[in-house]
């Protein structure tokens, strides 16, 4: 069997990662009619990658952009590793699992004495409260499959005496088809026996624009790398190792633990590095540690942030792992007209969108090379802002042609 690999491309510049992806894609597959697989986490990233590949290579065709869960269900379910041979049952779909919980809750409460559940459902609005509870439980169980697989396996072997363990076992007894953990376990077993059908997985797989993945998916891609070339592209803001960088809260907790255990704090080394990275980069830090623990081949594509704007200085401090609060930190001047970082305090969501429109138009007026594809707007609550965006951006401002 041909040896494949799990490769990591890391950079602080997204364009460098896209360039690396483009170079690999220029090498044709063994079959020109096969589809390239790029695992992404959003449709927006898929569309942006398609445009970038077309701009760099002249065309972007035969490209498939599945989500991680779609990739697992498609390829592991297809070769029939589930006990019933049917792949992933629809019951385990995150959108369907809550309805299974909803249908089983009455029978579950009749046969099990859990006052916390029966008391909640019986406090009024029965079906509605049961549905709301089922939604929360279904979402929780779906998260357990990804983040707590060992606990799920223990439950299925009979461990656990709380209501979650009993309810999970009841759902499992009602659903003979396997979930994603079953499929992955069956795949590993067949892989060890050399029984994996040829051509089950794409010749090469790319994972792009995903800031964090549960350990389960990393295990999946590491196992698949025995049969396919797997390339992971990660945006990393810092060229230095920052796995031991801690935020103020984490430093306080560590010192508190040492104090409670009556240990000497003199030998306790707590690195803080850049405070902004320490306080807002915990998820990325943990994910990088998970990736590095799997022994991947790392291709570093870092570039020192250019420019002297406020944004460039912030990026450079993170890149160099410098802390502006350090006594030896050399402060740099910022031009008065520098608008690279702006904060706007608005009295309502509508006013936020109006200010956003003003700032976008001002940027286009100031920079004739700026294109719509260069603008990314992010928000935390799409339901709130969607109608406001249609209202504000849907009308033509006075005195403008655009």
Residue pairs with C-beta under 8 A, 6 or more apart in sequence:
1 194
1 226
1 227
4 225
4 226
4 227
4 228
4 229
4 230
5 225
5 229
5 230
5 297
6 221
6 222
6 225
6 230
6 232
6 294
6 296
6 297
7 229
7 230
7 231
7 232
7 296
7 297
7 299
8 232
8 234
8 291
8 296
8 297
8 298
8 299
9 17
9 20
9 21
9 231
9 232
9 233
9 234
9 299
9 301
10 233
10 234
10 235
10 236
10 298
10 299
10 300
10 301
10 302
11 17
11 20
11 235
11 236
11 300
11 301
11 302
11 303
12 235
12 236
12 237
12 238
12 239
12 302
12 303
12 305
12 315
12 319
13 301
13 302
13 303
14 235
16 301
16 303
17 208
17 233
17 234
17 235
17 301
18 49
18 52
18 53
18 56
19 56
20 233
20 299
20 301
21 38
21 49
21 53
21 206
21 208
21 231
21 233
22 52
22 53
22 56
22 57
24 204
24 206
24 231
25 36
25 53
25 57
26 57
29 36
29 203
29 204
30 203
31 203
33 62
34 62
34 202
34 203
35 62
35 63
35 64
35 202
36 62
36 63
36 64
36 202
36 204
36 206
37 64
37 66
37 71
37 202
37 204
37 205
37 206
38 46
38 49
38 63
38 64
38 65
38 206
38 207
38 208
39 65
39 66
39 67
39 68
39 71
39 205
39 206
39 207
39 208
39 210
40 46
40 49
40 65
40 66
40 67
40 208
40 209
40 210
41 67
41 68
41 209
41 210
41 211
42 209
43 65
45 65
45 208
45 209
46 65
48 373
49 60
49 63
49 65
49 208
49 209
50 60
50 63
50 65
51 60
51 373
53 60
53 63
54 60
66 74
68 210
68 213
68 217
69 180
71 205
72 88
72 180
72 183
72 184
72 217
72 220
73 87
73 88
73 180
73 183
75 200
75 201
75 224
76 87
76 88
76 180
76 183
76 184
76 187
76 220
77 86
77 87
77 88
77 183
78 87
78 200
79 187
79 196
79 197
79 200
80 86
80 87
81 87
81 178
81 182
81 183
81 186
81 187
81 190
82 88
82 89
82 177
82 178
82 182
82 183
82 186
83 176
83 177
83 178
83 182
84 176
84 177
84 178
86 177
87 177
87 178
87 183
88 177
88 178
88 179
88 180
88 183
89 175
89 177
89 178
89 179
90 96
91 97
91 100
91 171
91 175
91 177
92 142
92 145
92 175
92 177
92 179
92 180
94 138
94 139
94 142
97 138
97 141
97 142
97 171
98 131
98 134
98 135
98 137
98 138
98 139
99 134
99 138
100 138
100 171
100 174
100 175
101 134
101 137
101 138
101 141
101 167
101 171
102 130
102 131
102 134
104 167
104 170
104 171
104 174
105 117
105 121
105 130
105 133
105 134
106 130
107 170
108 117
108 166
108 167
108 170
109 117
109 118
109 121
112 163
112 166
114 163
114 166
116 163
117 133
117 163
120 129
120 133
121 129
121 130
121 133
123 129
137 164
137 167
140 164
141 168
141 171
144 151
144 152
145 152
145 179
145 180
145 181
145 216
146 214
146 216
146 217
147 214
147 215
147 216
149 181
149 216
151 160
152 168
152 181
153 181
154 160
155 164
155 165
155 168
155 169
156 168
156 169
156 172
158 169
159 165
160 166
178 186
180 216
181 216
184 216
184 219
184 220
184 223
187 196
187 223
188 223
190 196
191 223
191 226
191 227
196 227
200 227
201 224
201 227
201 228
202 228
203 228
203 229
204 228
204 229
204 230
204 231
205 221
205 224
205 228
205 229
205 230
205 231
206 231
206 233
207 213
207 221
207 230
207 231
207 232
207 233
208 233
209 233
209 235
210 234
211 234
211 235
211 283
211 284
211 287
212 283
212 284
212 286
212 287
213 287
213 290
215 290
218 290
218 291
218 294
221 230
221 232
222 230
222 294
224 230
232 291
232 296
234 288
234 291
236 284
236 288
236 302
237 277
237 281
237 284
237 315
237 318
237 319
238 274
238 277
238 318
238 319
238 320
238 321
239 300
239 302
239 319
239 320
240 273
240 320
240 321
242 273
242 274
242 277
242 281
242 285
242 288
242 321
243 285
243 288
243 289
243 292
244 271
245 271
245 272
245 273
245 274
245 277
245 278
245 281
245 285
245 321
246 254
246 270
246 271
246 272
246 278
247 272
247 275
247 278
247 279
247 282
248 272
248 275
248 278
248 279
250 278
250 282
251 270
251 272
254 268
254 270
255 265
255 268
255 270
258 264
258 265
258 268
259 265
272 278
272 323
273 321
273 322
273 323
274 317
274 318
274 321
274 322
274 323
275 323
275 324
275 325
276 314
276 317
276 318
277 318
277 321
292 298
302 319
304 316
304 319
305 312
305 315
305 316
305 319
306 312
308 332
308 335
309 334
309 335
309 338
309 340
310 334
310 338
310 340
310 341
311 340
311 341
312 340
313 332
313 334
314 341
316 322
317 323
317 324
322 329
323 329
324 331
342 359
344 352
344 355
344 359
346 352
346 355
349 384
349 385
349 388
350 388
350 391
350 392
352 385
353 385
353 388
353 389
353 391
353 392
353 393
354 392
356 377
357 392
357 393
357 397
360 375
361 397
361 400
361 402
363 370
363 375
364 370
364 402
379 385
396 402
